[in-house]
Amino acid sequence: MSGDDADFAAYLAARWPFLVRSLVLIGCPRHEAEDVVQTGLARCYSAWDRVRKADDMDAYVYRTVLNCWHRSRRRRWWGERPTAAAPETVPAEDVTDLHLRLRRTTESEPP
């Protein structure tokens, strides 16, 4: 293991619980917090020289992890859009009508 790898491994072991706990305290489920911290630390590892040269290394890493959390929340928010009046069931005639329209569309297209 190189010096940088050993340095990063020591930092990771020392700061992992704090980073996960911080995300849990702001409302992130524990399993998701661990994934986000892992992603953030992977980004920090790829730029470890720059992270070590930062004035406050902990603040740099914490900010990177928070940015990863914000990105994951933004991605999930756009993917989950509830409708105001979603029907409990779809009437059978709607399904039949949709099926017939799809069949006509696919039959009219050349192979």
Kinemage of the C-alpha trace (Angstrom):
@kinemage 1
@onewidth
@group {chain A} dominant
@subgroup {mainchain}
@vectorlist {calphas} color= white
{ca met a 1} P 0.000 0.000 0.000
{ca ser a 2} L 1.436 3.360 -0.987
{ca gly a 3} L 1.719 6.292 1.399
{ca asp a 4} L -1.302 8.035 -0.104
{ca asp a 5} L -3.397 4.869 0.181
{ca ala a 6} L -2.390 4.359 3.807
{ca asp a 7} L -3.103 8.010 4.568
{ca phe a 8} L -6.546 7.775 2.954
{ca ala a 9} L -7.329 4.477 4.721
{ca ala a 10} L -6.473 6.032 8.094
{ca tyr a 11} L -8.639 9.052 7.333
{ca leu a 12} L -11.485 6.827 6.185
{ca ala a 13} L -11.375 4.718 9.354
{ca ala a 14} L -11.376 7.798 11.563
{ca arg a 15} L -14.081 9.835 9.787
{ca trp a 16} L -16.521 7.199 8.445
{ca pro a 17} L -18.772 7.059 11.550
{ca phe a 18} L -18.968 10.856 11.785
{ca leu a 19} L -19.902 11.270 8.118
{ca val a 20} L -22.582 8.562 8.206
{ca arg a 21} L -24.013 9.891 11.487
{ca ser a 22} L -24.114 13.427 10.074
{ca leu a 23} L -26.226 12.338 7.110
{ca val a 24} L -28.527 10.298 9.338
{ca leu a 25} L -29.064 13.360 11.536
{ca ile a 26} L -30.199 15.446 8.559
{ca gly a 27} L -32.774 12.823 7.613
{ca cys a 28} L -31.009 10.353 5.371
{ca pro a 29} L -31.795 6.660 6.072
{ca arg a 30} L -28.724 4.829 7.408
{ca his a 31} L -28.301 2.480 4.431
{ca glu a 32} L -28.560 5.401 2.020
{ca ala a 33} L -26.194 7.481 4.161
{ca glu a 34} L -23.551 4.757 3.929
{ca asp a 35} L -23.918 4.667 0.130
{ca val a 36} L -23.656 8.444 -0.148
{ca val a 37} L -20.595 8.577 2.110
{ca gln a 38} L -18.978 5.838 0.066
{ca thr a 39} L -19.620 7.784 -3.143
{ca gly a 40} L -18.306 11.019 -1.622
{ca leu a 41} L -15.173 9.368 -0.291
{ca ala a 42} L -14.542 7.717 -3.648
{ca arg a 43} L -14.581 11.181 -5.209
{ca cys a 44} L -12.236 12.457 -2.515
{ca tyr a 45} L -9.895 9.517 -3.064
{ca ser a 46} L -9.592 10.327 -6.755
{ca ala a 47} L -8.490 13.861 -5.814
{ca trp a 48} L -6.679 12.973 -2.592
{ca asp a 49} L -3.690 15.246 -3.274
{ca arg a 50} L -6.018 18.238 -3.608
{ca val a 51} L -7.998 17.200 -0.510
{ca arg a 52} L -4.856 16.944 1.621
{ca lys a 53} L -3.737 20.410 0.521
{ca ala a 54} L -7.051 21.999 1.522
{ca asp a 55} L -7.039 24.413 4.455
{ca asp a 56} L -9.612 22.288 6.281
{ca met a 57} L -9.544 18.721 5.008
{ca asp a 58} L -12.600 17.668 7.047
{ca ala a 59} L -14.665 20.534 5.660
{ca tyr a 60} L -13.620 19.629 2.111
{ca val a 61} L -14.642 15.995 2.560
{ca tyr a 62} L -17.858 16.884 4.382
{ca arg a 63} L -18.832 19.298 1.627
{ca thr a 64} L -18.138 16.664 -1.029
{ca val a 65} L -20.332 14.157 0.813
{ca leu a 66} L -23.112 16.733 1.200
{ca asn a 67} L -22.945 17.518 -2.514
{ca cys a 68} L -23.321 13.806 -3.268
{ca trp a 69} L -26.333 13.662 -0.965
{ca his a 70} L -27.920 16.678 -2.666
{ca arg a 71} L -27.368 15.101 -6.073
{ca ser a 72} L -28.963 11.843 -4.959
{ca arg a 73} L -31.965 13.711 -3.516
{ca arg a 74} L -32.369 15.766 -6.684
{ca arg a 75} L -32.189 12.684 -8.867
{ca arg a 76} L -34.780 10.866 -6.734
{ca trp a 77} L -37.069 13.909 -6.601
{ca trp a 78} L -37.251 14.177 -10.374
{ca gly a 79} L -37.912 10.471 -10.673
{ca glu a 80} L -40.764 10.405 -8.156
{ca arg a 81} L -43.600 12.684 -9.111
{ca pro a 82} L -46.860 11.789 -7.410
{ca thr a 83} L -50.068 12.645 -9.191
{ca ala a 84} L -52.795 14.547 -7.432
{ca ala a 85} L -55.618 12.192 -8.380
{ca ala a 86} L -54.219 8.805 -9.303
{ca pro a 87} L -56.987 6.252 -9.826
{ca glu a 88} L -56.939 3.176 -7.621
{ca thr a 89} L -57.749 0.884 -10.559
{ca val a 90} L -57.899 1.315 -14.307
{ca pro a 91} L -61.345 0.605 -15.785
{ca ala a 92} L -61.358 -2.461 -18.047
{ca glu a 93} L -62.696 -0.495 -21.027
{ca asp a 94} L -59.678 1.848 -20.851
{ca val a 95} L -57.274 -1.089 -20.942
{ca thr a 96} L -59.128 -2.664 -23.867
{ca asp a 97} L -59.169 0.629 -25.765
{ca leu a 98} L -55.440 1.104 -25.173
{ca his a 99} L -54.730 -2.450 -26.284
{ca leu a 100} L -56.687 -1.954 -29.508
{ca arg a 101} L -54.918 1.323 -30.276
{ca leu a 102} L -51.523 -0.244 -29.685
{ca arg a 103} L -52.415 -3.213 -31.881
{ca arg a 104} L -53.522 -0.913 -34.717
{ca thr a 105} L -50.327 1.097 -34.411
{ca thr a 106} L -48.062 -1.939 -34.542
{ca glu a 107} L -50.025 -3.596 -37.367
{ca ser a 108} L -49.873 -0.492 -39.547
{ca glu a 109} L -46.065 -0.191 -39.182
{ca pro a 110} L -44.008 -2.046 -41.787
{ca pro a 111} L -41.661 -4.719 -40.376
